């Protein structure tokens, strides 16, 4: 799975100004970013890898649960020892992710 952004060819950084309004700042060039995502059909769980495997030197630091009341399901965010996002786990994936996304994921 590769995410190359959406049209137009250039995106913008979003910034909150003092009033809390989101405005778009300077243009940001789009790049293709390789993503790997898996879907375990038995567990109904998807995992989106935002970093390569530990071969690149990261170590799993901790798992941060997302407030399930906010999204109506269980999502966990994994960060490395330096607090960088390395992955997102989605439980009850069939309910929380679209059929189109699930169809594109590697099956396990």
N, C-alpha and C positions, 0 to 999 in steps of 0.2 A: 504494500500500500504506500503510495506516495502522495503527499499533500503539496500542491503547487499553488495554493491560494486561489482566490476567485478573481474574476474580471472586475475592474479594469486591471491593467498590467501593473499598476502601482497601488500600494495601500498606504495608509497613514498610521502613525502612532496615535493612540488616543490618550488624552490627558484630561484630568479633571481640573477645572480652574477653581478659584477661591469660592465661587458660588455653588460648586458641585456639578456644574454642567460639563458634559463630556464634549470636548472639541478635538478636532483632528489637527495635529501639528505638522511636522515635516514629512515629506514623502518617504516611504520605506520601500526599497526594491524587493520584489518577490524572488524567492529562491525555492527550488525544489528541496524538500526535506524528507528523507526516507523515514517512514514510520513502520513499525511492526506492531500488528495487533492480532490477538488470538481470541477465539471464542470456544469455550468448553461447553458443548451442548448438554452434557449430563448435569453439570453444575449450574448451567444457565448463567455463566460468568464470562465477561470479556476483560481482556487486559490490553491496555495501550501502552507500548513501550516508548518513552520519550527520550531514552538514552540507550546507547548500545549496551550489550551485556558487560559484565564486570571486566572484560578484557581491556576496556578503555580506562580502567582504574577506579571506577566509582564503587562505593560500598553502600549497601542499603542502610540508611540511617534510622528512619522510622516511618510508620504508617500513620497517616492522619485521616480519621474518618470525617466525611462531610456530613453535616446535619441532615439526617434522613427526613426530618419533617419538612425541610425546605424543598427537597426534590422528590419526595415520595418514594424513596428507595435507598439502597445502600451503595455508596460510592466511597472508595478509599483512595487517597493520594499518597504515593510513596515518594520520599525524598532521600537524597544521599546524605552522607555525613556533613556536607557543607550546606545543606538546606535546599539544594537544587532539585527540581522535579525530575523524577526518573520514570514514573509510571502512574497510570490510573487504572484502578480495578473497579469494574461495574458489575455488581451482583443484581440478579433479576434483569439481566441484559435484554431479554426479549421484550420486556415491558418498557425499559428506559431508552433503548436504542432503536432507531428506525430499521425496518426490514432491509432497506438498501445498504445500510452500514453493516448489519449482521451478515448479509450475503457476501460482502467483500472481505470479511475476516477469515484468517486461517482457522480451520476447524481442528479441535482437539478432542 
